[in-house]
Every structure is written in structure tokens, then in C-alpha cells.
Amino acid sequence: MKPKTETILEENIEKMLHDIGLGINLLNMTSKAHATKAKIDSWDYIELKKFCIAKETINRMKKQPIE
């Protein structure tokens, strides 16, 4: 492959990744960084799930009729 073609392809890939929100940093991450990111994503999901359950409980408590 010609160097000019390779450069154009790299620029297009970088732009495409940036457009979908991944950025070029995704390609430069080490396996340890990928593992850490996966753990953080998992923790974020757990925290979001806890928040939604708590909010649902609060909403149910507000809807109960007062006798």
C-alpha cells in the first residue's frame, strides 16, 4: 500500500471513530486499561440500577394514599 493511501485511510478511520464517540484513544489503550474501563462501566451500571430502584421506591411511596 502506498504511504499516501495509508495516511488517508488512517485519517478516515480516526475521523469515523471520533464521530461515533470512541476516539483514537481506544486503539492506544493497553489491555489493563481496557480491563479497568470494563470494571468502571460495570460499576456505573450497578450504580445506575440502584438509583433507578431507589427512585421507583420513592415514587411508589409518594403515590400511596394517606388514611
Secondary structure per residue as TSV (DSSP state, phi and psi in degrees):
chain	resnum	aa	ss	phi	psi
A	1	M	-	360.0	140.8
A	2	K	-	-73.4	146.5
A	3	P	H	-57.5	-37.7
A	4	K	H	-65.6	-42.2
A	5	T	H	-64.0	-41.7
A	6	E	H	-62.7	-42.8
A	7	T	H	-62.4	-43.3
A	8	I	H	-63.7	-42.6
A	9	L	H	-62.0	-44.0
A	10	E	H	-61.1	-42.2
A	11	E	H	-64.9	-40.6
A	12	N	H	-65.6	-41.7
A	13	I	H	-64.7	-43.9
A	14	E	H	-60.7	-43.8
A	15	K	H	-64.3	-42.5
A	16	M	H	-63.6	-44.7
A	17	L	H	-63.4	-40.4
A	18	H	H	-64.0	-40.6
A	19	D	H	-63.3	-33.6
A	20	I	T	-91.9	5.3
A	21	G	T	90.4	9.9
A	22	L	-	-94.0	-39.0
A	23	G	-	71.8	168.0
A	24	I	T	-72.6	-19.0
A	25	N	H	-60.9	-27.7
A	26	L	H	-59.2	-39.2
A	27	L	H	-74.8	-23.2
A	28	N	H	-93.8	-2.6
A	29	M	-	-74.3	142.2
A	30	T	-	-80.2	169.4
A	31	S	H	-64.4	-33.8
A	32	K	H	-66.1	-39.2
A	33	A	H	-66.1	-38.7
A	34	H	H	-62.4	-42.5
A	35	A	H	-64.4	-42.9
A	36	T	H	-63.6	-43.0
A	37	K	H	-62.5	-39.6
A	38	A	H	-63.6	-41.3
A	39	K	H	-63.8	-44.4
A	40	I	H	-63.3	-42.8
A	41	D	H	-60.3	-40.0
A	42	S	H	-64.7	-43.7
A	43	W	H	-63.7	-41.2
A	44	D	H	-61.1	-40.4
A	45	Y	H	-64.2	-43.7
A	46	I	H	-62.7	-45.3
A	47	E	H	-63.6	-41.0
A	48	L	H	-63.9	-40.7
A	49	K	H	-64.0	-43.7
A	50	K	H	-61.5	-42.5
A	51	F	H	-61.5	-44.7
A	52	C	H	-64.8	-39.8
A	53	I	H	-64.7	-43.6
A	54	A	H	-63.7	-42.3
A	55	K	H	-64.9	-40.6
A	56	E	H	-62.3	-41.3
A	57	T	H	-64.0	-43.7
A	58	I	H	-62.4	-44.0
A	59	N	H	-62.7	-38.1
A	60	R	H	-65.5	-38.8
A	61	M	H	-65.9	-37.2
A	62	K	H	-68.8	-30.7
A	63	K	H	-82.7	-12.7
A	64	Q	S	-67.9	134.7
A	65	P	-	-71.4	146.0
A	66	I	-	-92.3	127.0
A	67	E	-	-101.2	360.0
